[in-house]
Amino acid sequence: MYSSGYYDINKTYFLETNFYDAESEKLVWSAQSKTVNPISLEDLTQDFSKKIINRIEDQNLIESENKKQ
């Protein structure tokens, strides 16, 4: 069946984060993410950033702010 005049637009975003050792300049950690049709790019980037920070803290690549206090 064909219905003329109908189409759908999807926006797909790919995000990549790379974490390097500043002294050696070697890649220490990397993450990739894909999302489709986010409500807002600002919310997407804030949420992604929080998840990345939590993940690298969990893997002891950086010290958690909670542990510093």
N, CA, C and O atoms as a Tripos MOL2 file, in Angstrom:
@<TRIPOS>MOLECULE
protein
  276   275    69     0     0
PROTEIN
NO_CHARGES

@<TRIPOS>ATOM
      1 N           0.8470   -1.1680    0.0000 N.3       1 MET1
      2 CA          0.0000    0.0000    0.0000 C.3       1 MET1
      3 C           0.8950    1.2340    0.0000 C.2       1 MET1
      4 O           1.9410    1.2390    0.6490 O.2       1 MET1
      5 N           0.5070    2.2460   -0.6980 N.am      2 TYR2
      6 CA          1.2770    3.4710   -0.8080 C.3       2 TYR2
      7 C           0.4170    4.6440   -0.3830 C.2       2 TYR2
      8 O          -0.7290    4.7710   -0.8150 O.2       2 TYR2
      9 N           0.9630    5.4920    0.4530 N.am      3 SER3
     10 CA          0.2510    6.6810    0.8810 C.3       3 SER3
     11 C           1.1200    7.8860    0.5350 C.2       3 SER3
     12 O           2.1520    8.1110    1.1670 O.2       3 SER3
     13 N           0.7170    8.6410   -0.4400 N.am      4 SER4
     14 CA          1.5230    9.7900   -0.8540 C.3       4 SER4
     15 C           1.4440   10.9120    0.1820 C.2       4 SER4
     16 O           0.4350   11.0720    0.8690 O.2       4 SER4
     17 N           2.5210   11.6790    0.2800 N.am      5 GLY5
     18 CA          2.5310   12.8440    1.1490 C.3       5 GLY5
     19 C           2.8730   12.5550    2.5960 C.2       5 GLY5
     20 O           2.8060   13.4620    3.4260 O.2       5 GLY5
     21 N           3.2380   11.3270    2.9300 N.am      6 TYR6
     22 CA          3.5800   11.0070    4.3110 C.3       6 TYR6
     23 C           5.0720   10.7100    4.4160 C.2       6 TYR6
     24 O           5.6160    9.9210    3.6440 O.2       6 TYR6
     25 N           5.7110   11.3390    5.3610 N.am      7 TYR7
     26 CA          7.1100   11.0190    5.6320 C.3       7 TYR7
     27 C           7.3970   11.2710    7.1040 C.2       7 TYR7
     28 O           6.6490   11.9630    7.7940 O.2       7 TYR7
     29 N           8.4700   10.7070    7.5540 N.am      8 ASP8
     30 CA          8.8450   10.8010    8.9530 C.3       8 ASP8
     31 C          10.2910   11.2780    9.0230 C.2       8 ASP8
     32 O          11.1360   10.8050    8.2630 O.2       8 ASP8
     33 N          10.5800   12.2060    9.9250 N.am      9 ILE9
     34 CA         11.9400   12.7100   10.0830 C.3       9 ILE9
     35 C          12.4470   12.2940   11.4530 C.2       9 ILE9
     36 O          11.8320   12.6010   12.4740 O.2       9 ILE9
     37 N          13.5610   11.6000   11.4650 N.am     10 ASN10
     38 CA         14.2160   11.2090   12.7060 C.3      10 ASN10
     39 C          15.5760   11.8620   12.7540 C.2      10 ASN10
     40 O          16.2720   11.9410   11.7410 O.2      10 ASN10
     41 N          15.9570   12.3310   13.9250 N.am     11 LYS11
     42 CA         17.2840   12.8970   14.1250 C.3      11 LYS11
     43 C          18.0650   11.9470   15.0130 C.2      11 LYS11
     44 O          17.6470   11.6320   16.1280 O.2      11 LYS11
     45 N          19.2020   11.4960   14.5080 N.am     12 THR12
     46 CA         20.0650   10.5730   15.2280 C.3      12 THR12
     47 C          21.3590   11.2960   15.5680 C.2      12 THR12
     48 O          21.9800   11.9220   14.7100 O.2      12 THR12
     49 N          21.7580   11.1990   16.8390 N.am     13 TYR13
     50 CA         22.9830   11.8470   17.2950 C.3      13 TYR13
     51 C          23.9320   10.7900   17.8450 C.2      13 TYR13
     52 O          23.5270    9.8750   18.5620 O.2      13 TYR13
     53 N          25.2000   10.9390   17.4910 N.am     14 PHE14
     54 CA         26.2590   10.0770   18.0010 C.3      14 PHE14
     55 C          27.1830   10.9320   18.8530 C.2      14 PHE14
     56 O          27.6100   12.0060   18.4290 O.2      14 PHE14
     57 N          27.4910   10.4580   20.0460 N.am     15 LEU15
     58 CA         28.3930   11.1770   20.9490 C.3      15 LEU15
     59 C          29.5750   10.2690   21.2670 C.2      15 LEU15
     60 O          29.4170    9.0630   21.4580 O.2      15 LEU15
     61 N          30.7530   10.8640   21.3210 N.am     16 GLU16
     62 CA         31.9410   10.1080   21.6830 C.3      16 GLU16
     63 C          32.7350   10.9000   22.7000 C.2      16 GLU16
     64 O          32.8880   12.1150   22.5810 O.2      16 GLU16
     65 N          33.2410   10.1960   23.7040 N.am     17 THR17
     66 CA         34.0760   10.7980   24.7260 C.3      17 THR17
     67 C          35.3720   10.0120   24.8110 C.2      17 THR17
     68 O          35.3630    8.7830   24.8880 O.2      17 THR17
     69 N          36.4810   10.7280   24.7950 N.am     18 ASN18
     70 CA         37.7890   10.1010   24.9420 C.3      18 ASN18
     71 C          38.4870   10.7180   26.1410 C.2      18 ASN18
     72 O          38.4980   11.9390   26.3030 O.2      18 ASN18
     73 N          39.0640    9.8790   26.9750 N.am     19 PHE19
     74 CA         39.7310   10.2860   28.2020 C.3      19 PHE19
     75 C          41.2030    9.9290   28.0620 C.2      19 PHE19
     76 O          41.5520    8.7550   27.9330 O.2      19 PHE19
     77 N          42.0720   10.9450   28.0870 N.am     20 TYR20
     78 CA         43.4990   10.7530   27.8680 C.3      20 TYR20
     79 C          44.2980   11.0280   29.1380 C.2      20 TYR20
     80 O          43.9040   11.8410   29.9740 O.2      20 TYR20
     81 N          45.4120   10.3450   29.2610 N.am     21 ASP21
     82 CA         46.3980   10.6690   30.2890 C.3      21 ASP21
     83 C          47.1450   11.8980   29.7900 C.2      21 ASP21
     84 O          47.7710   11.8480   28.7310 O.2      21 ASP21
     85 N          47.0920   12.9960   30.5280 N.am     22 ALA22
     86 CA         47.6830   14.2620   30.0770 C.3      22 ALA22
     87 C          49.2030   14.1630   29.9240 C.2      22 ALA22
     88 O          49.7820   14.7810   29.0310 O.2      22 ALA22
     89 N          49.8350   13.3930   30.7880 N.am     23 GLU23
     90 CA         51.2900   13.2930   30.7410 C.3      23 GLU23
     91 C          51.7820   12.4820   29.5410 C.2      23 GLU23
     92 O          52.6690   12.9200   28.8090 O.2      23 GLU23
     93 N          51.2080   11.3170   29.3500 N.am     24 SER24
     94 CA         51.6630   10.4430   28.2630 C.3      24 SER24
     95 C          50.9030   10.6650   26.9510 C.2      24 SER24
     96 O          51.3340   10.2120   25.8900 O.2      24 SER24
     97 N          49.7780   11.3630   27.0370 N.am     25 GLU25
     98 CA         48.8960   11.6000   25.8990 C.3      25 GLU25
     99 C          48.3130   10.3060   25.3220 C.2      25 GLU25
    100 O          47.9210   10.2640   24.1560 O.2      25 GLU25
    101 N          48.2580    9.2630   26.1340 N.am     26 LYS26
    102 CA         47.6870    7.9860   25.6990 C.3      26 LYS26
    103 C          46.2180    7.9170   26.0710 C.2      26 LYS26
    104 O          45.7910    8.4170   27.1120 O.2      26 LYS26
    105 N          45.4600    7.2850   25.1920 N.am     27 LEU27
    106 CA         44.0390    7.0820   25.4380 C.3      27 LEU27
    107 C          43.8680    6.1040   26.5990 C.2      27 LEU27
    108 O          44.4140    5.0010   26.5860 O.2      27 LEU27
    109 N          43.0970    6.5340   27.6090 N.am     28 VAL28
    110 CA         42.8650    5.7140   28.7970 C.3      28 VAL28
    111 C          41.4850    5.0620   28.7410 C.2      28 VAL28
    112 O          41.3070    3.9290   29.1880 O.2      28 VAL28
    113 N          40.5140    5.7870   28.1910 N.am     29 TRP29
    114 CA         39.1280    5.3260   28.2330 C.3      29 TRP29
    115 C          38.3510    5.9870   27.1160 C.2      29 TRP29
    116 O          38.6260    7.1320   26.7580 O.2      29 TRP29
    117 N          37.3760    5.2740   26.5580 N.am     30 SER30
    118 CA         36.5670    5.8280   25.4700 C.3      30 SER30
    119 C          35.1390    5.3010   25.5880 C.2      30 SER30
    120 O          34.9180    4.1660   26.0130 O.2      30 SER30
    121 N          34.1820    6.1330   25.2100 N.am     31 ALA31
    122 CA         32.7690    5.7220   25.2210 C.3      31 ALA31
    123 C          32.0650    6.3310   24.0230 C.2      31 ALA31
    124 O          32.3530    7.4540   23.6110 O.2      31 ALA31
    125 N          31.1350    5.5640   23.4750 N.am     32 GLN32
    126 CA         30.3190    6.0390   22.3670 C.3      32 GLN32
    127 C          28.8460    5.8500   22.7390 C.2      32 GLN32
    128 O          28.4810    4.9260   23.4660 O.2      32 GLN32
    129 N          28.0230    6.7450   22.2250 N.am     33 SER33
    130 CA         26.5970    6.6720   22.5060 C.3      33 SER33
    131 C          25.8150    7.1320   21.2800 C.2      33 SER33
    132 O          26.2840    7.9520   20.4900 O.2      33 SER33
    133 N          24.6210    6.5840   21.1440 N.am     34 LYS34
    134 CA         23.7360    6.9600   20.0450 C.3      34 LYS34
    135 C          22.3530    7.2160   20.6340 C.2      34 LYS34
    136 O          21.8760    6.4530   21.4740 O.2      34 LYS34
    137 N          21.7200    8.2890   20.1910 N.am     35 THR35
    138 CA         20.3510    8.5690   20.6200 C.3      35 THR35
    139 C          19.5430    9.0450   19.4210 C.2      35 THR35
    140 O          20.0810    9.6530   18.4950 O.2      35 THR35
    141 N          18.2680    8.7660   19.4520 N.am     36 VAL36
    142 CA         17.3620    9.1420   18.3600 C.3      36 VAL36
    143 C          16.2770   10.0460   18.9180 C.2      36 VAL36
    144 O          15.6390    9.7230   19.9200 O.2      36 VAL36
    145 N          16.0760   11.1690   18.2680 N.am     37 ASN37
    146 CA         15.0140   12.1140   18.6000 C.3      37 ASN37
    147 C          14.9840   12.5540   20.0710 C.2      37 ASN37
    148 O          13.9620   12.4030   20.7400 O.2      37 ASN37
    149 N          16.0950   13.0940   20.5710 N.am     38 PRO38
    150 CA         16.0680   13.5750   21.9620 C.3      38 PRO38
    151 C          15.1250   14.7720   22.0870 C.2      38 PRO38
    152 O          14.9150   15.5200   21.1320 O.2      38 PRO38
    153 N          14.5710   14.9330   23.2680 N.am     39 ILE39
    154 CA         13.6500   16.0530   23.5020 C.3      39 ILE39
    155 C          14.3840   17.3770   23.3480 C.2      39 ILE39
    156 O          13.8680   18.3190   22.7470 O.2      39 ILE39
    157 N          15.6080   17.4400   23.9050 N.am     40 SER40
    158 CA         16.4060   18.6550   23.7660 C.3      40 SER40
    159 C          17.8860   18.2760   23.7610 C.2      40 SER40
    160 O          18.2970   17.3650   24.4800 O.2      40 SER40
    161 N          18.6730   18.9590   22.9650 N.am     41 LEU41
    162 CA         20.1040   18.6930   22.9110 C.3      41 LEU41
    163 C          20.7880   19.0890   24.2180 C.2      41 LEU41
    164 O          21.7450   18.4400   24.6400 O.2      41 LEU41
    165 N          20.3070   20.1390   24.8510 N.am     42 GLU42
    166 CA         20.8890   20.5640   26.1240 C.3      42 GLU42
    167 C          20.7050   19.4840   27.1860 C.2      42 GLU42
    168 O          21.6490   19.1480   27.9010 O.2      42 GLU42
    169 N          19.4830   18.9360   27.2920 N.am     43 ASP43
    170 CA         19.2280   17.8660   28.2590 C.3      43 ASP43
    171 C          20.0470   16.6250   27.9270 C.2      43 ASP43
    172 O          20.5730   15.9650   28.8240 O.2      43 ASP43
    173 N          20.1540   16.3120   26.6520 N.am     44 LEU44
    174 CA         20.9300   15.1490   26.2160 C.3      44 LEU44
    175 C          22.3880   15.2770   26.6390 C.2      44 LEU44
    176 O          22.9540   14.3380   27.1990 O.2      44 LEU44
    177 N          22.9970   16.4250   26.3790 N.am     45 THR45
    178 CA         24.4180   16.5940   26.6910 C.3      45 THR45
    179 C          24.6640   16.6370   28.2020 C.2      45 THR45
    180 O          25.6770   16.1210   28.6750 O.2      45 THR45
    181 N          23.7570   17.2390   28.9560 N.am     46 GLN46
    182 CA         23.9150   17.2600   30.4090 C.3      46 GLN46
    183 C          23.7950   15.8560   30.9950 C.2      46 GLN46
    184 O          24.5830   15.4690   31.8580 O.2      46 GLN46
    185 N          22.8130   15.1010   30.5270 N.am     47 ASP47
    186 CA         22.6150   13.7390   31.0070 C.3      47 ASP47
    187 C          23.8080   12.8560   30.6200 C.2      47 ASP47
    188 O          24.2900   12.0660   31.4310 O.2      47 ASP47
    189 N          24.2740   12.9940   29.3890 N.am     48 PHE48
    190 CA         25.4130   12.2170   28.9160 C.3      48 PHE48
    191 C          26.6550   12.5360   29.7460 C.2      48 PHE48
    192 O          27.3920   11.6300   30.1330 O.2      48 PHE48
    193 N          26.8880   13.8120   30.0200 N.am     49 SER49
    194 CA         28.0510   14.2270   30.8070 C.3      49 SER49
    195 C          28.0120   13.6300   32.2160 C.2      49 SER49
    196 O          29.0270   13.1390   32.7100 O.2      49 SER49
    197 N          26.8560   13.6700   32.8540 N.am     50 LYS50
    198 CA         26.7210   13.1030   34.1920 C.3      50 LYS50
    199 C          27.0020   11.6020   34.1840 C.2      50 LYS50
    200 O          27.6730   11.0850   35.0770 O.2      50 LYS50
    201 N          26.4870   10.9120   33.1760 N.am     51 LYS51
    202 CA         26.7070    9.4700   33.0850 C.3      51 LYS51
    203 C          28.1730    9.1470   32.8400 C.2      51 LYS51
    204 O          28.6960    8.1860   33.4030 O.2      51 LYS51
    205 N          28.8370    9.9330   32.0130 N.am     52 ILE52
    206 CA         30.2610    9.7160   31.7500 C.3      52 ILE52
    207 C          31.0670    9.9100   33.0290 C.2      52 ILE52
    208 O          31.9240    9.0890   33.3530 O.2      52 ILE52
    209 N          30.7970   10.9890   33.7560 N.am     53 ILE53
    210 CA         31.5220   11.2560   35.0080 C.3      53 ILE53
    211 C          31.2950   10.1150   36.0030 C.2      53 ILE53
    212 O          32.2440    9.6390   36.6260 O.2      53 ILE53
    213 N          30.0640    9.6840   36.1500 N.am     54 ASN54
    214 CA         29.7670    8.5740   37.0670 C.3      54 ASN54
    215 C          30.5130    7.3050   36.6510 C.2      54 ASN54
    216 O          31.0460    6.5890   37.4990 O.2      54 ASN54
    217 N          30.5480    7.0350   35.3680 N.am     55 ARG55
    218 CA         31.2010    5.8150   34.8800 C.3      55 ARG55
    219 C          32.7020    5.8410   35.1400 C.2      55 ARG55
    220 O          33.2670    4.8440   35.5910 O.2      55 ARG55
    221 N          33.3570    6.9720   34.8600 N.am     56 ILE56
    222 CA         34.8080    7.0080   35.0740 C.3      56 ILE56
    223 C          35.1540    7.0840   36.5590 C.2      56 ILE56
    224 O          36.2350    6.6530   36.9620 O.2      56 ILE56
    225 N          34.2490    7.6270   37.3790 N.am     57 GLU57
    226 CA         34.4530    7.5680   38.8340 C.3      57 GLU57
    227 C          34.3270    6.1240   39.3240 C.2      57 GLU57
    228 O          35.1350    5.6640   40.1300 O.2      57 GLU57
    229 N          33.3010    5.4080   38.8290 N.am     58 ASP58
    230 CA         33.0970    4.0110   39.2230 C.3      58 ASP58
    231 C          34.2930    3.1380   38.8600 C.2      58 ASP58
    232 O          34.5960    2.1650   39.5500 O.2      58 ASP58
    233 N          34.9640    3.4940   37.7790 N.am     59 GLN59
    234 CA         36.1270    2.7200   37.3370 C.3      59 GLN59
    235 C          37.4370    3.2680   37.9010 C.2      59 GLN59
    236 O          38.5250    2.8760   37.4800 O.2      59 GLN59
    237 N          37.3060    4.1900   38.8730 N.am     60 ASN60
    238 CA         38.4550    4.7700   39.5810 C.3      60 ASN60
    239 C          39.4690    5.4450   38.6580 C.2      60 ASN60
    240 O          40.6710    5.4170   38.9210 O.2      60 ASN60
    241 N          38.9870    6.0420   37.5940 N.am     61 LEU61
    242 CA         39.8660    6.8080   36.7100 C.3      61 LEU61
    243 C          40.0050    8.2450   37.1800 C.2      61 LEU61
    244 O          40.9940    8.9140   36.8820 O.2      61 LEU61
    245 N          39.0040    8.7140   37.9190 N.am     62 ILE62
    246 CA         39.0680   10.0120   38.5810 C.3      62 ILE62
    247 C          38.4970    9.8310   39.9790 C.2      62 ILE62
    248 O          37.7370    8.8980   40.2360 O.2      62 ILE62
    249 N          38.8690   10.7280   40.8730 N.am     63 GLU63
    250 CA         38.3690   10.6580   42.2340 C.3      63 GLU63
    251 C          37.0220   11.3600   42.3350 C.2      63 GLU63
    252 O          36.8530   12.4770   41.8480 O.2      63 GLU63
    253 N          36.0840   10.7030   42.9610 N.am     64 SER64
    254 CA         34.7420   11.2430   43.1590 C.3      64 SER64
    255 C          34.7860   12.4510   44.1000 C.2      64 SER64
    256 O          35.5680   12.4780   45.0510 O.2      64 SER64
    257 N          33.9530   13.4360   43.8290 N.am     65 GLU65
    258 CA         33.8310   14.5930   44.7230 C.3      65 GLU65
    259 C          33.3810   14.1360   46.1150 C.2      65 GLU65
    260 O          33.8000   14.7160   47.1160 O.2      65 GLU65
    261 N          32.5480   13.1220   46.1870 N.am     66 ASN66
    262 CA         32.0700   12.5960   47.4820 C.3      66 ASN66
    263 C          33.2060   12.0160   48.2930 C.2      66 ASN66
    264 O          33.1970   12.1260   49.5190 O.2      66 ASN66
    265 N          34.1880   11.3980   47.6510 N.am     67 LYS67
    266 CA         35.3140   10.7880   48.3540 C.3      67 LYS67
    267 C          36.2940   11.8410   48.8560 C.2      67 LYS67
    268 O          37.0150   11.5960   49.8240 O.2      67 LYS67
    269 N          36.3340   13.0070   48.2160 N.am     68 LYS68
    270 CA         37.2590   14.0620   48.6030 C.3      68 LYS68
    271 C          36.8690   14.6990   49.9290 C.2      68 LYS68
    272 O          37.7350   15.1700   50.6660 O.2      68 LYS68
    273 N          35.5780   14.7190   50.2400 N.am     69 GLN69
    274 CA         35.0910   15.4140   51.4270 C.3      69 GLN69
    275 C          35.2620   14.6160   52.6870 C.2      69 GLN69
    276 O          34.8940   15.0790   53.7660 O.2      69 GLN69
@<TRIPOS>BOND
     1     1     2 1
     2     2     3 1
     3     3     4 2
     4     3     5 am
     5     5     6 1
     6     6     7 1
     7     7     8 2
     8     7     9 am
     9     9    10 1
    10    10    11 1
    11    11    12 2
    12    11    13 am
    13    13    14 1
    14    14    15 1
    15    15    16 2
    16    15    17 am
    17    17    18 1
    18    18    19 1
    19    19    20 2
    20    19    21 am
    21    21    22 1
    22    22    23 1
    23    23    24 2
    24    23    25 am
    25    25    26 1
    26    26    27 1
    27    27    28 2
    28    27    29 am
    29    29    30 1
    30    30    31 1
    31    31    32 2
    32    31    33 am
    33    33    34 1
    34    34    35 1
    35    35    36 2
    36    35    37 am
    37    37    38 1
    38    38    39 1
    39    39    40 2
    40    39    41 am
    41    41    42 1
    42    42    43 1
    43    43    44 2
    44    43    45 am
    45    45    46 1
    46    46    47 1
    47    47    48 2
    48    47    49 am
    49    49    50 1
    50    50    51 1
    51    51    52 2
    52    51    53 am
    53    53    54 1
    54    54    55 1
    55    55    56 2
    56    55    57 am
    57    57    58 1
    58    58    59 1
    59    59    60 2
    60    59    61 am
    61    61    62 1
    62    62    63 1
    63    63    64 2
    64    63    65 am
    65    65    66 1
    66    66    67 1
    67    67    68 2
    68    67    69 am
    69    69    70 1
    70    70    71 1
    71    71    72 2
    72    71    73 am
    73    73    74 1
    74    74    75 1
    75    75    76 2
    76    75    77 am
    77    77    78 1
    78    78    79 1
    79    79    80 2
    80    79    81 am
    81    81    82 1
    82    82    83 1
    83    83    84 2
    84    83    85 am
    85    85    86 1
    86    86    87 1
    87    87    88 2
    88    87    89 am
    89    89    90 1
    90    90    91 1
    91    91    92 2
    92    91    93 am
    93    93    94 1
    94    94    95 1
    95    95    96 2
    96    95    97 am
    97    97    98 1
    98    98    99 1
    99    99   100 2
   100    99   101 am
   101   101   102 1
   102   102   103 1
   103   103   104 2
   104   103   105 am
   105   105   106 1
   106   106   107 1
   107   107   108 2
   108   107   109 am
   109   109   110 1
   110   110   111 1
   111   111   112 2
   112   111   113 am
   113   113   114 1
   114   114   115 1
   115   115   116 2
   116   115   117 am
   117   117   118 1
   118   118   119 1
   119   119   120 2
   120   119   121 am
   121   121   122 1
   122   122   123 1
   123   123   124 2
   124   123   125 am
   125   125   126 1
   126   126   127 1
   127   127   128 2
   128   127   129 am
   129   129   130 1
   130   130   131 1
   131   131   132 2
   132   131   133 am
   133   133   134 1
   134   134   135 1
   135   135   136 2
   136   135   137 am
   137   137   138 1
   138   138   139 1
   139   139   140 2
   140   139   141 am
   141   141   142 1
   142   142   143 1
   143   143   144 2
   144   143   145 am
   145   145   146 1
   146   146   147 1
   147   147   148 2
   148   147   149 am
   149   149   150 1
   150   150   151 1
   151   151   152 2
   152   151   153 am
   153   153   154 1
   154   154   155 1
   155   155   156 2
   156   155   157 am
   157   157   158 1
   158   158   159 1
   159   159   160 2
   160   159   161 am
   161   161   162 1
   162   162   163 1
   163   163   164 2
   164   163   165 am
   165   165   166 1
   166   166   167 1
   167   167   168 2
   168   167   169 am
   169   169   170 1
   170   170   171 1
   171   171   172 2
   172   171   173 am
   173   173   174 1
   174   174   175 1
   175   175   176 2
   176   175   177 am
   177   177   178 1
   178   178   179 1
   179   179   180 2
   180   179   181 am
   181   181   182 1
   182   182   183 1
   183   183   184 2
   184   183   185 am
   185   185   186 1
   186   186   187 1
   187   187   188 2
   188   187   189 am
   189   189   190 1
   190   190   191 1
   191   191   192 2
   192   191   193 am
   193   193   194 1
   194   194   195 1
   195   195   196 2
   196   195   197 am
   197   197   198 1
   198   198   199 1
   199   199   200 2
   200   199   201 am
   201   201   202 1
   202   202   203 1
   203   203   204 2
   204   203   205 am
   205   205   206 1
   206   206   207 1
   207   207   208 2
   208   207   209 am
   209   209   210 1
   210   210   211 1
   211   211   212 2
   212   211   213 am
   213   213   214 1
   214   214   215 1
   215   215   216 2
   216   215   217 am
   217   217   218 1
   218   218   219 1
   219   219   220 2
   220   219   221 am
   221   221   222 1
   222   222   223 1
   223   223   224 2
   224   223   225 am
   225   225   226 1
   226   226   227 1
   227   227   228 2
   228   227   229 am
   229   229   230 1
   230   230   231 1
   231   231   232 2
   232   231   233 am
   233   233   234 1
   234   234   235 1
   235   235   236 2
   236   235   237 am
   237   237   238 1
   238   238   239 1
   239   239   240 2
   240   239   241 am
   241   241   242 1
   242   242   243 1
   243   243   244 2
   244   243   245 am
   245   245   246 1
   246   246   247 1
   247   247   248 2
   248   247   249 am
   249   249   250 1
   250   250   251 1
   251   251   252 2
   252   251   253 am
   253   253   254 1
   254   254   255 1
   255   255   256 2
   256   255   257 am
   257   257   258 1
   258   258   259 1
   259   259   260 2
   260   259   261 am
   261   261   262 1
   262   262   263 1
   263   263   264 2
   264   263   265 am
   265   265   266 1
   266   266   267 1
   267   267   268 2
   268   267   269 am
   269   269   270 1
   270   270   271 1
   271   271   272 2
   272   271   273 am
   273   273   274 1
   274   274   275 1
   275   275   276 2
@<TRIPOS>SUBSTRUCTURE
     1 MET1         2 RESIDUE 1 A MET
     2 TYR2         6 RESIDUE 1 A TYR
     3 SER3        10 RESIDUE 1 A SER
     4 SER4        14 RESIDUE 1 A SER
     5 GLY5        18 RESIDUE 1 A GLY
     6 TYR6        22 RESIDUE 1 A TYR
     7 TYR7        26 RESIDUE 1 A TYR
     8 ASP8        30 RESIDUE 1 A ASP
     9 ILE9        34 RESIDUE 1 A ILE
    10 ASN10       38 RESIDUE 1 A ASN
    11 LYS11       42 RESIDUE 1 A LYS
    12 THR12       46 RESIDUE 1 A THR
    13 TYR13       50 RESIDUE 1 A TYR
    14 PHE14       54 RESIDUE 1 A PHE
    15 LEU15       58 RESIDUE 1 A LEU
    16 GLU16       62 RESIDUE 1 A GLU
    17 THR17       66 RESIDUE 1 A THR
    18 ASN18       70 RESIDUE 1 A ASN
    19 PHE19       74 RESIDUE 1 A PHE
    20 TYR20       78 RESIDUE 1 A TYR
    21 ASP21       82 RESIDUE 1 A ASP
    22 ALA22       86 RESIDUE 1 A ALA
    23 GLU23       90 RESIDUE 1 A GLU
    24 SER24       94 RESIDUE 1 A SER
    25 GLU25       98 RESIDUE 1 A GLU
    26 LYS26      102 RESIDUE 1 A LYS
    27 LEU27      106 RESIDUE 1 A LEU
    28 VAL28      110 RESIDUE 1 A VAL
    29 TRP29      114 RESIDUE 1 A TRP
    30 SER30      118 RESIDUE 1 A SER
    31 ALA31      122 RESIDUE 1 A ALA
    32 GLN32      126 RESIDUE 1 A GLN
    33 SER33      130 RESIDUE 1 A SER
    34 LYS34      134 RESIDUE 1 A LYS
    35 THR35      138 RESIDUE 1 A THR
    36 VAL36      142 RESIDUE 1 A VAL
    37 ASN37      146 RESIDUE 1 A ASN
    38 PRO38      150 RESIDUE 1 A PRO
    39 ILE39      154 RESIDUE 1 A ILE
    40 SER40      158 RESIDUE 1 A SER
    41 LEU41      162 RESIDUE 1 A LEU
    42 GLU42      166 RESIDUE 1 A GLU
    43 ASP43      170 RESIDUE 1 A ASP
    44 LEU44      174 RESIDUE 1 A LEU
    45 THR45      178 RESIDUE 1 A THR
    46 GLN46      182 RESIDUE 1 A GLN
    47 ASP47      186 RESIDUE 1 A ASP
    48 PHE48      190 RESIDUE 1 A PHE
    49 SER49      194 RESIDUE 1 A SER
    50 LYS50      198 RESIDUE 1 A LYS
    51 LYS51      202 RESIDUE 1 A LYS
    52 ILE52      206 RESIDUE 1 A ILE
    53 ILE53      210 RESIDUE 1 A ILE
    54 ASN54      214 RESIDUE 1 A ASN
    55 ARG55      218 RESIDUE 1 A ARG
    56 ILE56      222 RESIDUE 1 A ILE
    57 GLU57      226 RESIDUE 1 A GLU
    58 ASP58      230 RESIDUE 1 A ASP
    59 GLN59      234 RESIDUE 1 A GLN
    60 ASN60      238 RESIDUE 1 A ASN
    61 LEU61      242 RESIDUE 1 A LEU
    62 ILE62      246 RESIDUE 1 A ILE
    63 GLU63      250 RESIDUE 1 A GLU
    64 SER64      254 RESIDUE 1 A SER
    65 GLU65      258 RESIDUE 1 A GLU
    66 ASN66      262 RESIDUE 1 A ASN
    67 LYS67      266 RESIDUE 1 A LYS
    68 LYS68      270 RESIDUE 1 A LYS
    69 GLN69      274 RESIDUE 1 A GLN
